[in-house]
């Protein structure tokens, strides 16, 4: 094992990490952490989330370190890992935000982090776009259910339609909204990855 990691080619460095050399891994981490952190900040504007994504990405690299000796282009390999980690993290966060929307509104004033409020507002804007794209009847059912908190029976009565129709509209609307939000998140991550991982 070389003590001066800076003289190693990337392939040599990766081979050392593959054998479990912690110093080589730290050198690799130090070399790439700013790139991942910057990409994450570009997407989330949250220092905390960017740190989480950076740590999680390198945890994945370490978990699969045995593969590193076979990697031809580490930059591309890392970009794929970071894209997946960021997507899964933000998708999970978005779902939590939607589910806990009413709680978040109440606690927004006491939020300990402006950056989380900014990210929440971003998701709110994406959610609003998704809702606006729904067919009119689905949109009404979705708004009555998710934003006004009406029960399915109340929605059926208000709209003069059957409960089964309400259920179908709500199911279709929820699928459409989730798909739209997922696509938006995925697109923003892929675009950011292209910017920050372009050789």
N, C-alpha and C positions, 0 to 999 in steps of 0.2 A: 504494500500500500504506500502510495506517495504521500509525503507529509505536506508538500506544496501543491495544493490542488489546482492552482492557477496555471501550472505548466501542462496540465493534462488536456487532451482533446476531449470533446464532449463524449465521444464514444467510450473513451477510457474511463472518464468520470462515471458514466452510466454503468459500466461494467463493475466498477468498485461499489457503487450503490447497490447493484444487484447481489453482491456478496454480503450485503448487510453492513457495510462500512458507514458508521454514523457521521463521521467527519465529512465524508464525500456527500452524504445526503444533505448536511447542513450547508455545505458550499452550494449545492444545487438549489436548495431552498432560497438562500441569500441572493442567488443569481436571478431567480425568476419571480420572487415574491412580489416585487413592486409592479411587475407587469400584470399579475393576477389581481392585485389589490386595486390598481388603477382602472382595470377593466370593470371590476365589481363596483367601484365608486361611480364610474361613468353610468352604470345601469341603475344603481340603487340610491346613490347620494347618501349612503349610510356607512359611517366608519365601522360601526359594530358589525353590520351584515357583511361588509367587505372583508373584515378580519375573519369572520366565520367561514366565508366561502374560500378564502386563501388557505386557512388551516385545513378545512375539509378536503380541498383538492390535493394538498400535499400528503394528507393522511392516506388518500386513495393511492397516490404514487408509492408511498412506503408499503402499503398493503400488498401491492402487486410488483414489488421491486424486482422479483426474479425475472420478470419479462423485460426489464430495461436493457439487458445485454443484447437483445434482438431488435431494439428500436432503431430505425434508420433516422427519423426526423423527430427529435424529442419535442421541438416547438409545436408540431402538429399533434403529437400524442397528448401533450399537456393541454393544448387548446380544446381537444375533444373532452378531456376529463373536466376541465373548468366549465365548459359549456353545459355538460350534464349536471355537474354539482350545482351551478348557479340556477339552472332551469328547475331542478327538483326543489331547491331551497325556496325560490321565489314562488313556485307553484303552491308549495305547502303554505307559505306565508299568505299568499293571496286567498287561498281557501279559508284559512283561519280568519283573515280580515273580513271576508264576506259573512262567514258564520257568526262572527262576534261583532258585526257591524254596529248594532245598537249599543253594545257595551263600550265599544271604541268611541262612539259619539259622546257618551256620557263622560268618559275618562279623558277625552281629548284635552280638556282644560288642565288636567293634572298630569299630563304626559311629561315624563322626565327627559324626553328627547325630541327635539324639533325634527330631526332627520326621519324619525319613525312617522311623524305626522305628515311630512312631505311625501314619503313613500305611500302612506295610506291614501293621501289625496290623489296620487297617481293612479292607484288601483281603483279608487272611486270613479275617476274620469274614464278609465278603461271599461269599468262595469257599466257606466252610463252609456257609453258608445254601444256596448253589446245589447243593452236593453232597447235602445233606439232602433236597432236593426231588426228587432223581432216583428213578426206580423202583428197587426193591431190587436186582435183578440188575445193572442199569447202575451203581448206586452201588458195589456190591462190585468190579466190574471196574475202575471208575475209581479207587477207593482202592488196589486192588492195584497198578495200573499207575502212577498219579501219585504216590501217597504212600509206597507200600512198594517201588516200583521193580522190580516183577516183570515178566518178559518175557511176551509173549502166550502162548507155549507153556506157561509155568509157570502162568499164570492158567487156561488151558484145562484143564490137568491137575488143578489144585486145585479147580476148580468143576465138573469133569466135563462140560464142554461143548466144542464144536468151536472151532478157532482162528478160523474165519469168524464164528462167533457172538460171540466175544470182540471181534473187529474191529468188528462192527456195533454192539455195546453201547458200545464205547469211542468210536466215531465219534458215535453219538447223544448219549452223555453229554457229550462235549466240546462239541458244538454247543449243547446245553442250558445248560451251565455258562457258556459265553461269552455267550450271549444274556442270561442272568440278570444277569451282571456288567455287561454293556453297559447294560442297562436301569436297573440301580441307579445307575451312574455318571451316565447321562443324566438320570435323575430328580433326583438331588442337585444337578446343575448348573442345571437348569431352575428348581428351587425357589429356589436361591440367586440366580439372575438376577432372579426376580420380587421378591425382597426388596431387592436392592441397586440395581436399575434401575427401580424403580417411581417414576414422576414424582409 
